[in-house]
Amino acid sequence: MLAFHTAARWFVFTVFCAAAIISIASWVVRTRRISPFSALARGLRSISDPVLRPVEARVARAGGNPTNAGWWLVIGVAVVGILLLSLLDWVFGVVLQFGDVAGGGPRAVLRLGVVVAYNVFFIALVRVFGSWFGAFRYSRWMRPAYALTDWLVEPLRRLLPPMGMFDLSPLAAWFVLWALERLLLSVI
């Protein structure tokens, strides 16, 4: 498993470096650091254009400047790579936890249940970040998060005094969940 994880990291790093090289190659030709009519420039464009054309089209449809497509490519590859590696870390962690639980008996199963429930509720509290990016309560992606956490956040919202435009109830809910998890794990 460790070899697969290391290979995944190297793969993400390689794709990131390739995106950076393609971006730089396009930038060098576009800014005329290399004559756009030279053989080198034509070679660089033949390599970078097939990768950057779809990104340019997407940036233009979103109202951005297509000359920034190289930056968007590098940033997009970095973000997707980080998310992929985080997902792999999580999957490997779950596999290892299930391996530990298999030989631990009923107490280990109960502990795992508490940890998994805490993690699900904690992930659902990302509704705060979703609201910052315009994904509100009734959007398709946010409905499950609200459904999982409203039972805890709404009563806390009524108890906490308003802090202007900041809503501290999800942070208080996270603290309550954390304390409840610690208490349950210490009892088990």
Secondary structure, DSSP 8 states (H G I E B T S, - for coil): -HHHHHHHHHHHHHHHHHHHHHHHHHHHHHTTSS-TTSHHHHHHHHHHHHHHHHHHHHHHHTT--GGGHHHHHHHHHHHHHHHHHHHHHHHHHHHHHHHHHHTT-HHHHHHHHHHHHHHHHHHHTTHHHHHHTT--TTSTTTHHHHHHHHHHHHHHHHHS--BTTB--HHHHHHHHHHHHHHHHHHH-
